[in-house]
Amino acid sequence: MTRGRYPAEIRERAVRMVFEHQAEHPSQWATITSIAAKFGMTAETLRHWVVRAAEVDAGSRP
């Protein structure tokens, strides 16, 4: 069974790209908007994934 519309590999790649390219944009939102457009998804979807990834890294989410 798959979760959501996008495969895990796409989610992971998009989130990784946000963190890798953040310095090239004036804000994290600008980075998210740019990368979301490249993948054909909404910026809000990608923002949600980025927040979850940050929570995992911080140890507040398994």
PDBQT receptor file of N, H, CA, C and O in Angstrom, charges set to zero:
ATOM      1  N   MET A   1       0.845  -1.196   0.000  1.00  0.00    +0.000 N 
ATOM      2  CA  MET A   1       0.000   0.000   0.000  1.00  0.00    +0.000 C 
ATOM      3  C   MET A   1       0.881   1.246   0.000  1.00  0.00    +0.000 C 
ATOM      4  O   MET A   1       1.834   1.322   0.775  1.00  0.00    +0.000 OA
ATOM      5  N   THR A   2       0.584   2.210  -0.841  1.00  0.00    +0.000 N 
ATOM      6  H   THR A   2      -0.191   2.148  -1.471  1.00  0.00    +0.000 HD
ATOM      7  CA  THR A   2       1.353   3.450  -0.904  1.00  0.00    +0.000 C 
ATOM      8  C   THR A   2       0.655   4.537  -0.093  1.00  0.00    +0.000 C 
ATOM      9  O   THR A   2      -0.567   4.541   0.061  1.00  0.00    +0.000 OA
ATOM     10  N   ARG A   3       1.466   5.452   0.414  1.00  0.00    +0.000 N 
ATOM     11  H   ARG A   3       2.458   5.448   0.288  1.00  0.00    +0.000 HD
ATOM     12  CA  ARG A   3       0.930   6.583   1.162  1.00  0.00    +0.000 C 
ATOM     13  C   ARG A   3       0.960   7.808   0.284  1.00  0.00    +0.000 C 
ATOM     14  O   ARG A   3       2.021   8.204  -0.199  1.00  0.00    +0.000 OA
ATOM     15  N   GLY A   4      -0.177   8.406   0.074  1.00  0.00    +0.000 N 
ATOM     16  H   GLY A   4      -1.039   8.085   0.466  1.00  0.00    +0.000 HD
ATOM     17  CA  GLY A   4      -0.228   9.660  -0.653  1.00  0.00    +0.000 C 
ATOM     18  C   GLY A   4       0.000   9.520  -2.143  1.00  0.00    +0.000 C 
ATOM     19  O   GLY A   4       0.044   8.424  -2.702  1.00  0.00    +0.000 OA
ATOM     20  N   ARG A   5       0.140  10.665  -2.750  1.00  0.00    +0.000 N 
ATOM     21  H   ARG A   5       0.104  11.555  -2.296  1.00  0.00    +0.000 HD
ATOM     22  CA  ARG A   5       0.240  10.738  -4.202  1.00  0.00    +0.000 C 
ATOM     23  C   ARG A   5       1.659  10.537  -4.720  1.00  0.00    +0.000 C 
ATOM     24  O   ARG A   5       1.849  10.117  -5.861  1.00  0.00    +0.000 OA
ATOM     25  N   TYR A   6       2.648  10.832  -3.893  1.00  0.00    +0.000 N 
ATOM     26  H   TYR A   6       2.494  11.174  -2.966  1.00  0.00    +0.000 HD
ATOM     27  CA  TYR A   6       4.033  10.798  -4.337  1.00  0.00    +0.000 C 
ATOM     28  C   TYR A   6       4.797   9.650  -3.679  1.00  0.00    +0.000 C 
ATOM     29  O   TYR A   6       4.617   9.392  -2.489  1.00  0.00    +0.000 OA
ATOM     30  N   PRO A   7       5.640   8.964  -4.435  1.00  0.00    +0.000 N 
ATOM     31  CA  PRO A   7       6.451   7.893  -3.854  1.00  0.00    +0.000 C 
ATOM     32  C   PRO A   7       7.440   8.449  -2.819  1.00  0.00    +0.000 C 
ATOM     33  O   PRO A   7       7.802   9.626  -2.859  1.00  0.00    +0.000 OA
ATOM     34  N   ALA A   8       7.862   7.595  -1.909  1.00  0.00    +0.000 N 
ATOM     35  H   ALA A   8       7.569   6.640  -1.876  1.00  0.00    +0.000 HD
ATOM     36  CA  ALA A   8       8.798   8.002  -0.852  1.00  0.00    +0.000 C 
ATOM     37  C   ALA A   8      10.080   8.588  -1.438  1.00  0.00    +0.000 C 
ATOM     38  O   ALA A   8      10.642   9.525  -0.872  1.00  0.00    +0.000 OA
ATOM     39  N   GLU A   9      10.545   8.055  -2.556  1.00  0.00    +0.000 N 
ATOM     40  H   GLU A   9      10.088   7.294  -3.016  1.00  0.00    +0.000 HD
ATOM     41  CA  GLU A   9      11.796   8.549  -3.155  1.00  0.00    +0.000 C 
ATOM     42  C   GLU A   9      11.658  10.007  -3.579  1.00  0.00    +0.000 C 
ATOM     43  O   GLU A   9      12.595  10.791  -3.429  1.00  0.00    +0.000 OA
ATOM     44  N   ILE A  10      10.497  10.369  -4.106  1.00  0.00    +0.000 N 
ATOM     45  H   ILE A  10       9.736   9.731  -4.229  1.00  0.00    +0.000 HD
ATOM     46  CA  ILE A  10      10.266  11.755  -4.531  1.00  0.00    +0.000 C 
ATOM     47  C   ILE A  10      10.199  12.669  -3.314  1.00  0.00    +0.000 C 
ATOM     48  O   ILE A  10      10.790  13.749  -3.306  1.00  0.00    +0.000 OA
ATOM     49  N   ARG A  11       9.478  12.230  -2.289  1.00  0.00    +0.000 N 
ATOM     50  H   ARG A  11       8.998  11.353  -2.296  1.00  0.00    +0.000 HD
ATOM     51  CA  ARG A  11       9.389  13.032  -1.053  1.00  0.00    +0.000 C 
ATOM     52  C   ARG A  11      10.774  13.280  -0.479  1.00  0.00    +0.000 C 
ATOM     53  O   ARG A  11      11.120  14.413  -0.142  1.00  0.00    +0.000 OA
ATOM     54  N   GLU A  12      11.565  12.221  -0.367  1.00  0.00    +0.000 N 
ATOM     55  H   GLU A  12      11.284  11.301  -0.640  1.00  0.00    +0.000 HD
ATOM     56  CA  GLU A  12      12.908  12.352   0.204  1.00  0.00    +0.000 C 
ATOM     57  C   GLU A  12      13.801  13.265  -0.633  1.00  0.00    +0.000 C 
ATOM     58  O   GLU A  12      14.543  14.084  -0.092  1.00  0.00    +0.000 OA
ATOM     59  N   ARG A  13      13.724  13.120  -1.938  1.00  0.00    +0.000 N 
ATOM     60  H   ARG A  13      13.121  12.455  -2.377  1.00  0.00    +0.000 HD
ATOM     61  CA  ARG A  13      14.561  13.948  -2.821  1.00  0.00    +0.000 C 
ATOM     62  C   ARG A  13      14.175  15.419  -2.730  1.00  0.00    +0.000 C 
ATOM     63  O   ARG A  13      15.043  16.289  -2.656  1.00  0.00    +0.000 OA
ATOM     64  N   ALA A  14      12.873  15.696  -2.736  1.00  0.00    +0.000 N 
ATOM     65  H   ALA A  14      12.168  14.990  -2.796  1.00  0.00    +0.000 HD
ATOM     66  CA  ALA A  14      12.413  17.088  -2.671  1.00  0.00    +0.000 C 
ATOM     67  C   ALA A  14      12.819  17.735  -1.349  1.00  0.00    +0.000 C 
ATOM     68  O   ALA A  14      13.284  18.875  -1.334  1.00  0.00    +0.000 OA
ATOM     69  N   VAL A  15      12.647  17.017  -0.247  1.00  0.00    +0.000 N 
ATOM     70  H   VAL A  15      12.269  16.091  -0.260  1.00  0.00    +0.000 HD
ATOM     71  CA  VAL A  15      13.030  17.560   1.069  1.00  0.00    +0.000 C 
ATOM     72  C   VAL A  15      14.533  17.800   1.112  1.00  0.00    +0.000 C 
ATOM     73  O   VAL A  15      14.980  18.847   1.580  1.00  0.00    +0.000 OA
ATOM     74  N   ARG A  16      15.309  16.848   0.633  1.00  0.00    +0.000 N 
ATOM     75  H   ARG A  16      14.946  15.998   0.253  1.00  0.00    +0.000 HD
ATOM     76  CA  ARG A  16      16.766  16.999   0.615  1.00  0.00    +0.000 C 
ATOM     77  C   ARG A  16      17.176  18.222  -0.206  1.00  0.00    +0.000 C 
ATOM     78  O   ARG A  16      18.075  18.967   0.184  1.00  0.00    +0.000 OA
ATOM     79  N   MET A  17      16.507  18.420  -1.348  1.00  0.00    +0.000 N 
ATOM     80  H   MET A  17      15.776  17.814  -1.665  1.00  0.00    +0.000 HD
ATOM     81  CA  MET A  17      16.830  19.569  -2.186  1.00  0.00    +0.000 C 
ATOM     82  C   MET A  17      16.536  20.889  -1.484  1.00  0.00    +0.000 C 
ATOM     83  O   MET A  17      17.268  21.861  -1.668  1.00  0.00    +0.000 OA
ATOM     84  N   VAL A  18      15.474  20.938  -0.681  1.00  0.00    +0.000 N 
ATOM     85  H   VAL A  18      14.879  20.148  -0.532  1.00  0.00    +0.000 HD
ATOM     86  CA  VAL A  18      15.166  22.165   0.068  1.00  0.00    +0.000 C 
ATOM     87  C   VAL A  18      16.340  22.515   0.971  1.00  0.00    +0.000 C 
ATOM     88  O   VAL A  18      16.792  23.660   0.986  1.00  0.00    +0.000 OA
ATOM     89  N   PHE A  19      16.836  21.538   1.725  1.00  0.00    +0.000 N 
ATOM     90  H   PHE A  19      16.469  20.608   1.713  1.00  0.00    +0.000 HD
ATOM     91  CA  PHE A  19      17.940  21.806   2.644  1.00  0.00    +0.000 C 
ATOM     92  C   PHE A  19      19.234  22.116   1.899  1.00  0.00    +0.000 C 
ATOM     93  O   PHE A  19      20.022  22.943   2.359  1.00  0.00    +0.000 OA
ATOM     94  N   GLU A  20      19.465  21.474   0.767  1.00  0.00    +0.000 N 
ATOM     95  H   GLU A  20      18.825  20.803   0.394  1.00  0.00    +0.000 HD
ATOM     96  CA  GLU A  20      20.686  21.701  -0.004  1.00  0.00    +0.000 C 
ATOM     97  C   GLU A  20      20.712  23.063  -0.691  1.00  0.00    +0.000 C 
ATOM     98  O   GLU A  20      21.789  23.635  -0.855  1.00  0.00    +0.000 OA
ATOM     99  N   HIS A  21      19.559  23.602  -1.098  1.00  0.00    +0.000 N 
ATOM    100  H   HIS A  21      18.683  23.137  -0.964  1.00  0.00    +0.000 HD
ATOM    101  CA  HIS A  21      19.514  24.831  -1.897  1.00  0.00    +0.000 C 
ATOM    102  C   HIS A  21      19.001  26.047  -1.126  1.00  0.00    +0.000 C 
ATOM    103  O   HIS A  21      18.773  27.106  -1.710  1.00  0.00    +0.000 OA
ATOM    104  N   GLN A  22      18.822  25.893   0.175  1.00  0.00    +0.000 N 
ATOM    105  H   GLN A  22      19.007  25.032   0.650  1.00  0.00    +0.000 HD
ATOM    106  CA  GLN A  22      18.270  26.975   0.981  1.00  0.00    +0.000 C 
ATOM    107  C   GLN A  22      19.111  28.256   0.914  1.00  0.00    +0.000 C 
ATOM    108  O   GLN A  22      18.558  29.356   0.925  1.00  0.00    +0.000 OA
ATOM    109  N   ALA A  23      20.415  28.125   0.846  1.00  0.00    +0.000 N 
ATOM    110  H   ALA A  23      20.864  27.231   0.836  1.00  0.00    +0.000 HD
ATOM    111  CA  ALA A  23      21.297  29.302   0.825  1.00  0.00    +0.000 C 
ATOM    112  C   ALA A  23      21.163  30.111  -0.471  1.00  0.00    +0.000 C 
ATOM    113  O   ALA A  23      21.577  31.269  -0.524  1.00  0.00    +0.000 OA
ATOM    114  N   GLU A  24      20.595  29.512  -1.498  1.00  0.00    +0.000 N 
ATOM    115  H   GLU A  24      20.259  28.572  -1.455  1.00  0.00    +0.000 HD
ATOM    116  CA  GLU A  24      20.457  30.191  -2.789  1.00  0.00    +0.000 C 
ATOM    117  C   GLU A  24      19.205  31.057  -2.880  1.00  0.00    +0.000 C 
ATOM    118  O   GLU A  24      19.008  31.750  -3.878  1.00  0.00    +0.000 OA
ATOM    119  N   HIS A  25      18.365  31.028  -1.860  1.00  0.00    +0.000 N 
ATOM    120  H   HIS A  25      18.525  30.465  -1.050  1.00  0.00    +0.000 HD
ATOM    121  CA  HIS A  25      17.098  31.752  -1.876  1.00  0.00    +0.000 C 
ATOM    122  C   HIS A  25      16.993  32.653  -0.642  1.00  0.00    +0.000 C 
ATOM    123  O   HIS A  25      17.645  32.397   0.370  1.00  0.00    +0.000 OA
ATOM    124  N   PRO A  26      16.175  33.703  -0.724  1.00  0.00    +0.000 N 
ATOM    125  CA  PRO A  26      16.060  34.641   0.399  1.00  0.00    +0.000 C 
ATOM    126  C   PRO A  26      15.345  34.076   1.630  1.00  0.00    +0.000 C 
ATOM    127  O   PRO A  26      15.492  34.617   2.726  1.00  0.00    +0.000 OA
ATOM    128  N   SER A  27      14.578  33.000   1.464  1.00  0.00    +0.000 N 
ATOM    129  H   SER A  27      14.460  32.561   0.574  1.00  0.00    +0.000 HD
ATOM    130  CA  SER A  27      13.867  32.401   2.606  1.00  0.00    +0.000 C 
ATOM    131  C   SER A  27      13.628  30.925   2.324  1.00  0.00    +0.000 C 
ATOM    132  O   SER A  27      13.757  30.457   1.193  1.00  0.00    +0.000 OA
ATOM    133  N   GLN A  28      13.275  30.203   3.389  1.00  0.00    +0.000 N 
ATOM    134  H   GLN A  28      13.170  30.583   4.308  1.00  0.00    +0.000 HD
ATOM    135  CA  GLN A  28      12.955  28.789   3.195  1.00  0.00    +0.000 C 
ATOM    136  C   GLN A  28      11.707  28.638   2.331  1.00  0.00    +0.000 C 
ATOM    137  O   GLN A  28      11.623  27.718   1.517  1.00  0.00    +0.000 OA
ATOM    138  N   TRP A  29      10.738  29.537   2.504  1.00  0.00    +0.000 N 
ATOM    139  H   TRP A  29      10.807  30.284   3.165  1.00  0.00    +0.000 HD
ATOM    140  CA  TRP A  29       9.524  29.470   1.701  1.00  0.00    +0.000 C 
ATOM    141  C   TRP A  29       9.843  29.639   0.214  1.00  0.00    +0.000 C 
ATOM    142  O   TRP A  29       9.279  28.937  -0.624  1.00  0.00    +0.000 OA
ATOM    143  N   ALA A  30      10.742  30.562  -0.112  1.00  0.00    +0.000 N 
ATOM    144  H   ALA A  30      11.201  31.133   0.569  1.00  0.00    +0.000 HD
ATOM    145  CA  ALA A  30      11.134  30.766  -1.515  1.00  0.00    +0.000 C 
ATOM    146  C   ALA A  30      11.789  29.506  -2.071  1.00  0.00    +0.000 C 
ATOM    147  O   ALA A  30      11.558  29.143  -3.224  1.00  0.00    +0.000 OA
ATOM    148  N   THR A  31      12.599  28.844  -1.264  1.00  0.00    +0.000 N 
ATOM    149  H   THR A  31      12.787  29.139  -0.327  1.00  0.00    +0.000 HD
ATOM    150  CA  THR A  31      13.226  27.592  -1.674  1.00  0.00    +0.000 C 
ATOM    151  C   THR A  31      12.168  26.528  -1.920  1.00  0.00    +0.000 C 
ATOM    152  O   THR A  31      12.187  25.843  -2.943  1.00  0.00    +0.000 OA
ATOM    153  N   ILE A  32      11.251  26.396  -0.977  1.00  0.00    +0.000 N 
ATOM    154  H   ILE A  32      11.236  26.952  -0.146  1.00  0.00    +0.000 HD
ATOM    155  CA  ILE A  32      10.187  25.402  -1.082  1.00  0.00    +0.000 C 
ATOM    156  C   ILE A  32       9.338  25.649  -2.325  1.00  0.00    +0.000 C 
ATOM    157  O   ILE A  32       9.022  24.712  -3.058  1.00  0.00    +0.000 OA
ATOM    158  N   THR A  33       8.970  26.900  -2.563  1.00  0.00    +0.000 N 
ATOM    159  H   THR A  33       9.227  27.661  -1.968  1.00  0.00    +0.000 HD
ATOM    160  CA  THR A  33       8.150  27.246  -3.724  1.00  0.00    +0.000 C 
ATOM    161  C   THR A  33       8.861  26.878  -5.022  1.00  0.00    +0.000 C 
ATOM    162  O   THR A  33       8.248  26.320  -5.932  1.00  0.00    +0.000 OA
ATOM    163  N   SER A  34      10.134  27.185  -5.106  1.00  0.00    +0.000 N 
ATOM    164  H   SER A  34      10.632  27.638  -4.366  1.00  0.00    +0.000 HD
ATOM    165  CA  SER A  34      10.917  26.897  -6.301  1.00  0.00    +0.000 C 
ATOM    166  C   SER A  34      11.005  25.389  -6.567  1.00  0.00    +0.000 C 
ATOM    167  O   SER A  34      10.780  24.934  -7.688  1.00  0.00    +0.000 OA
ATOM    168  N   ILE A  35      11.330  24.634  -5.533  1.00  0.00    +0.000 N 
ATOM    169  H   ILE A  35      11.513  25.004  -4.622  1.00  0.00    +0.000 HD
ATOM    170  CA  ILE A  35      11.512  23.194  -5.698  1.00  0.00    +0.000 C 
ATOM    171  C   ILE A  35      10.178  22.489  -5.935  1.00  0.00    +0.000 C 
ATOM    172  O   ILE A  35      10.101  21.556  -6.735  1.00  0.00    +0.000 OA
ATOM    173  N   ALA A  36       9.139  22.926  -5.251  1.00  0.00    +0.000 N 
ATOM    174  H   ALA A  36       9.201  23.684  -4.601  1.00  0.00    +0.000 HD
ATOM    175  CA  ALA A  36       7.812  22.323  -5.450  1.00  0.00    +0.000 C 
ATOM    176  C   ALA A  36       7.381  22.460  -6.910  1.00  0.00    +0.000 C 
ATOM    177  O   ALA A  36       6.807  21.533  -7.482  1.00  0.00    +0.000 OA
ATOM    178  N   ALA A  37       7.654  23.599  -7.500  1.00  0.00    +0.000 N 
ATOM    179  H   ALA A  37       8.120  24.352  -7.036  1.00  0.00    +0.000 HD
ATOM    180  CA  ALA A  37       7.292  23.814  -8.899  1.00  0.00    +0.000 C 
ATOM    181  C   ALA A  37       8.032  22.843  -9.820  1.00  0.00    +0.000 C 
ATOM    182  O   ALA A  37       7.471  22.373 -10.810  1.00  0.00    +0.000 OA
ATOM    183  N   LYS A  38       9.268  22.550  -9.498  1.00  0.00    +0.000 N 
ATOM    184  H   LYS A  38       9.724  22.932  -8.693  1.00  0.00    +0.000 HD
ATOM    185  CA  LYS A  38      10.054  21.619 -10.317  1.00  0.00    +0.000 C 
ATOM    186  C   LYS A  38       9.470  20.204 -10.276  1.00  0.00    +0.000 C 
ATOM    187  O   LYS A  38       9.568  19.459 -11.251  1.00  0.00    +0.000 OA
ATOM    188  N   PHE A  39       8.866  19.842  -9.148  1.00  0.00    +0.000 N 
ATOM    189  H   PHE A  39       8.787  20.447  -8.356  1.00  0.00    +0.000 HD
ATOM    190  CA  PHE A  39       8.301  18.503  -8.987  1.00  0.00    +0.000 C 
ATOM    191  C   PHE A  39       6.818  18.448  -9.336  1.00  0.00    +0.000 C 
ATOM    192  O   PHE A  39       6.235  17.363  -9.366  1.00  0.00    +0.000 OA
ATOM    193  N   GLY A  40       6.200  19.590  -9.600  1.00  0.00    +0.000 N 
ATOM    194  H   GLY A  40       6.673  20.471  -9.576  1.00  0.00    +0.000 HD
ATOM    195  CA  GLY A  40       4.788  19.609  -9.947  1.00  0.00    +0.000 C 
ATOM    196  C   GLY A  40       3.865  19.389  -8.771  1.00  0.00    +0.000 C 
ATOM    197  O   GLY A  40       2.786  18.817  -8.925  1.00  0.00    +0.000 OA
ATOM    198  N   MET A  41       4.272  19.833  -7.605  1.00  0.00    +0.000 N 
ATOM    199  H   MET A  41       5.148  20.298  -7.480  1.00  0.00    +0.000 HD
ATOM    200  CA  MET A  41       3.456  19.693  -6.400  1.00  0.00    +0.000 C 
ATOM    201  C   MET A  41       3.208  21.069  -5.803  1.00  0.00    +0.000 C 
ATOM    202  O   MET A  41       3.834  22.050  -6.206  1.00  0.00    +0.000 OA
ATOM    203  N   THR A  42       2.301  21.138  -4.850  1.00  0.00    +0.000 N 
ATOM    204  H   THR A  42       1.793  20.342  -4.523  1.00  0.00    +0.000 HD
ATOM    205  CA  THR A  42       2.069  22.431  -4.211  1.00  0.00    +0.000 C 
ATOM    206  C   THR A  42       3.176  22.706  -3.200  1.00  0.00    +0.000 C 
ATOM    207  O   THR A  42       3.765  21.787  -2.632  1.00  0.00    +0.000 OA
ATOM    208  N   ALA A  43       3.440  23.971  -2.993  1.00  0.00    +0.000 N 
ATOM    209  H   ALA A  43       2.961  24.718  -3.454  1.00  0.00    +0.000 HD
ATOM    210  CA  ALA A  43       4.453  24.370  -2.018  1.00  0.00    +0.000 C 
ATOM    211  C   ALA A  43       4.038  23.937  -0.616  1.00  0.00    +0.000 C 
ATOM    212  O   ALA A  43       4.888  23.581   0.200  1.00  0.00    +0.000 OA
ATOM    213  N   GLU A  44       2.755  23.965  -0.336  1.00  0.00    +0.000 N 
ATOM    214  H   GLU A  44       2.065  24.255  -0.999  1.00  0.00    +0.000 HD
ATOM    215  CA  GLU A  44       2.276  23.572   0.996  1.00  0.00    +0.000 C 
ATOM    216  C   GLU A  44       2.545  22.093   1.269  1.00  0.00    +0.000 C 
ATOM    217  O   GLU A  44       2.869  21.724   2.398  1.00  0.00    +0.000 OA
ATOM    218  N   THR A  45       2.416  21.252   0.259  1.00  0.00    +0.000 N 
ATOM    219  H   THR A  45       2.154  21.552  -0.658  1.00  0.00    +0.000 HD
ATOM    220  CA  THR A  45       2.734  19.825   0.419  1.00  0.00    +0.000 C 
ATOM    221  C   THR A  45       4.193  19.655   0.796  1.00  0.00    +0.000 C 
ATOM    222  O   THR A  45       4.518  18.939   1.743  1.00  0.00    +0.000 OA
ATOM    223  N   LEU A  46       5.067  20.313   0.056  1.00  0.00    +0.000 N 
ATOM    224  H   LEU A  46       4.802  20.894  -0.713  1.00  0.00    +0.000 HD
ATOM    225  CA  LEU A  46       6.499  20.196   0.331  1.00  0.00    +0.000 C 
ATOM    226  C   LEU A  46       6.841  20.809   1.679  1.00  0.00    +0.000 C 
ATOM    227  O   LEU A  46       7.664  20.257   2.409  1.00  0.00    +0.000 OA
ATOM    228  N   ARG A  47       6.233  21.932   2.027  1.00  0.00    +0.000 N 
ATOM    229  H   ARG A  47       5.564  22.380   1.434  1.00  0.00    +0.000 HD
ATOM    230  CA  ARG A  47       6.495  22.551   3.334  1.00  0.00    +0.000 C 
ATOM    231  C   ARG A  47       6.159  21.579   4.455  1.00  0.00    +0.000 C 
ATOM    232  O   ARG A  47       6.901  21.470   5.431  1.00  0.00    +0.000 OA
ATOM    233  N   HIS A  48       5.044  20.876   4.316  1.00  0.00    +0.000 N 
ATOM    234  H   HIS A  48       4.441  20.965   3.523  1.00  0.00    +0.000 HD
ATOM    235  CA  HIS A  48       4.629  19.904   5.328  1.00  0.00    +0.000 C 
ATOM    236  C   HIS A  48       5.681  18.802   5.481  1.00  0.00    +0.000 C 
ATOM    237  O   HIS A  48       6.012  18.407   6.599  1.00  0.00    +0.000 OA
ATOM    238  N   TRP A  49       6.199  18.314   4.368  1.00  0.00    +0.000 N 
ATOM    239  H   TRP A  49       5.930  18.634   3.460  1.00  0.00    +0.000 HD
ATOM    240  CA  TRP A  49       7.242  17.287   4.427  1.00  0.00    +0.000 C 
ATOM    241  C   TRP A  49       8.516  17.815   5.071  1.00  0.00    +0.000 C 
ATOM    242  O   TRP A  49       9.171  17.099   5.828  1.00  0.00    +0.000 OA
ATOM    243  N   VAL A  50       8.872  19.062   4.776  1.00  0.00    +0.000 N 
ATOM    244  H   VAL A  50       8.340  19.644   4.161  1.00  0.00    +0.000 HD
ATOM    245  CA  VAL A  50      10.085  19.663   5.343  1.00  0.00    +0.000 C 
ATOM    246  C   VAL A  50       9.937  19.792   6.865  1.00  0.00    +0.000 C 
ATOM    247  O   VAL A  50      10.879  19.513   7.607  1.00  0.00    +0.000 OA
ATOM    248  N   VAL A  51       8.763  20.212   7.324  1.00  0.00    +0.000 N 
ATOM    249  H   VAL A  51       7.997  20.439   6.721  1.00  0.00    +0.000 HD
ATOM    250  CA  VAL A  51       8.516  20.335   8.768  1.00  0.00    +0.000 C 
ATOM    251  C   VAL A  51       8.658  18.972   9.436  1.00  0.00    +0.000 C 
ATOM    252  O   VAL A  51       9.289  18.855  10.487  1.00  0.00    +0.000 OA
ATOM    253  N   ARG A  52       8.077  17.951   8.834  1.00  0.00    +0.000 N 
ATOM    254  H   ARG A  52       7.564  18.046   7.981  1.00  0.00    +0.000 HD
ATOM    255  CA  ARG A  52       8.185  16.595   9.398  1.00  0.00    +0.000 C 
ATOM    256  C   ARG A  52       9.633  16.131   9.445  1.00  0.00    +0.000 C 
ATOM    257  O   ARG A  52      10.058  15.544  10.440  1.00  0.00    +0.000 OA
ATOM    258  N   ALA A  53      10.391  16.381   8.395  1.00  0.00    +0.000 N 
ATOM    259  H   ALA A  53      10.045  16.857   7.587  1.00  0.00    +0.000 HD
ATOM    260  CA  ALA A  53      11.799  15.976   8.362  1.00  0.00    +0.000 C 
ATOM    261  C   ALA A  53      12.580  16.681   9.461  1.00  0.00    +0.000 C 
ATOM    262  O   ALA A  53      13.434  16.066  10.100  1.00  0.00    +0.000 OA
ATOM    263  N   ALA A  54      12.303  17.953   9.692  1.00  0.00    +0.000 N 
ATOM    264  H   ALA A  54      11.610  18.453   9.173  1.00  0.00    +0.000 HD
ATOM    265  CA  ALA A  54      12.976  18.704  10.748  1.00  0.00    +0.000 C 
ATOM    266  C   ALA A  54      12.624  18.132  12.121  1.00  0.00    +0.000 C 
ATOM    267  O   ALA A  54      13.478  18.065  13.005  1.00  0.00    +0.000 OA
ATOM    268  N   GLU A  55      11.373  17.722  12.298  1.00  0.00    +0.000 N 
ATOM    269  H   GLU A  55      10.680  17.776  11.580  1.00  0.00    +0.000 HD
ATOM    270  CA  GLU A  55      10.955  17.125  13.565  1.00  0.00    +0.000 C 
ATOM    271  C   GLU A  55      11.668  15.787  13.798  1.00  0.00    +0.000 C 
ATOM    272  O   GLU A  55      12.067  15.486  14.923  1.00  0.00    +0.000 OA
ATOM    273  N   VAL A  56      11.824  15.003  12.761  1.00  0.00    +0.000 N 
ATOM    274  H   VAL A  56      11.500  15.248  11.847  1.00  0.00    +0.000 HD
ATOM    275  CA  VAL A  56      12.556  13.732  12.882  1.00  0.00    +0.000 C 
ATOM    276  C   VAL A  56      14.001  14.002  13.262  1.00  0.00    +0.000 C 
ATOM    277  O   VAL A  56      14.546  13.351  14.154  1.00  0.00    +0.000 OA
ATOM    278  N   ASP A  57      14.628  14.970  12.581  1.00  0.00    +0.000 N 
ATOM    279  H   ASP A  57      14.185  15.499  11.857  1.00  0.00    +0.000 HD
ATOM    280  CA  ASP A  57      16.027  15.307  12.873  1.00  0.00    +0.000 C 
ATOM    281  C   ASP A  57      16.198  15.805  14.300  1.00  0.00    +0.000 C 
ATOM    282  O   ASP A  57      17.221  15.549  14.936  1.00  0.00    +0.000 OA
ATOM    283  N   ALA A  58      15.186  16.521  14.805  1.00  0.00    +0.000 N 
ATOM    284  H   ALA A  58      14.355  16.729  14.288  1.00  0.00    +0.000 HD
ATOM    285  CA  ALA A  58      15.263  17.055  16.163  1.00  0.00    +0.000 C 
ATOM    286  C   ALA A  58      14.948  15.988  17.213  1.00  0.00    +0.000 C 
ATOM    287  O   ALA A  58      15.173  16.196  18.405  1.00  0.00    +0.000 OA
ATOM    288  N   GLY A  59      14.427  14.842  16.761  1.00  0.00    +0.000 N 
ATOM    289  H   GLY A  59      14.245  14.672  15.793  1.00  0.00    +0.000 HD
ATOM    290  CA  GLY A  59      14.109  13.766  17.681  1.00  0.00    +0.000 C 
ATOM    291  C   GLY A  59      12.720  13.830  18.281  1.00  0.00    +0.000 C 
ATOM    292  O   GLY A  59      12.388  13.029  19.155  1.00  0.00    +0.000 OA
ATOM    293  N   SER A  60      11.899  14.771  17.827  1.00  0.00    +0.000 N 
ATOM    294  H   SER A  60      12.169  15.421  17.117  1.00  0.00    +0.000 HD
ATOM    295  CA  SER A  60      10.546  14.894  18.373  1.00  0.00    +0.000 C 
ATOM    296  C   SER A  60       9.537  14.055  17.605  1.00  0.00    +0.000 C 
ATOM    297  O   SER A  60       8.367  13.996  17.983  1.00  0.00    +0.000 OA
ATOM    298  N   ARG A  61       9.978  13.401  16.525  1.00  0.00    +0.000 N 
ATOM    299  H   ARG A  61      10.929  13.449  16.218  1.00  0.00    +0.000 HD
ATOM    300  CA  ARG A  61       9.100  12.526  15.735  1.00  0.00    +0.000 C 
ATOM    301  C   ARG A  61       9.927  11.305  15.322  1.00  0.00    +0.000 C 
ATOM    302  O   ARG A  61      11.072  11.429  14.887  1.00  0.00    +0.000 OA
ATOM    303  N   PRO A  62       9.316  10.116  15.468  1.00  0.00    +0.000 N 
ATOM    304  CA  PRO A  62      10.058   8.901  15.080  1.00  0.00    +0.000 C 
ATOM    305  C   PRO A  62      10.266   8.793  13.584  1.00  0.00    +0.000 C 
ATOM    306  O   PRO A  62      10.869   7.830  13.112  1.00  0.00    +0.000 OA
TER     307      PRO A  62
